[in-house]
Amino acid sequence: MKSPHVLTVILVAAALALLGFFAAGLFQADSATVAISLFIGALIAPFIGKKEGDESPSTDVKTLYVGNLPYRANESSVRELFSQHGNVHSVRLMKDKHTGKRRGFGFVEISAEDAEAAVSSLNDTEFQQRTLKVREAKDRPDRVVEDI
């Protein structure tokens, strides 16, 4: 995946180019050349030395299913619970489409190296007077939309 912060990179590059433009005026350099050089350098810097699939093992994420959640539980309380057992990337608690009420289950994305320990530590434990069911989530099957 390319950088998710492309807009940020462009804004930083533009700011550096503007800074270079003014700095060049102070040092009697060709301001346009300095500004363009800084702009191009800031744009390509995040991509230099990165290869496709060149990610550290710490970015590997596993999704855990968390069932039997209390209906009053929210994302931050679940994140806090799982953070005690590893690096939590995201928490999604499912809600009913029509009523907006929580459905009592959700998904936690956690670092792959922490996933097994989190499952063994939290499965069948009590959380807000409910016994949690925690396991690695199954892959979601591709949804087929049929023409009517």
Secondary structure, 3 states (H helix, E strand, C coil): CCCCCHHHHHHHHHHHHHHHHHHHHHCCCCHHHHHHHHHHHHHHHHHCCCCCCCCCHHHCEEEEEEECCCCCCCHHHHHHHHHCCCCEEEEEEEECCCCCCEEEEEEEEEEHHHHHHHHHHHCCCEECCEECEEEECCCCCCCCCCCC
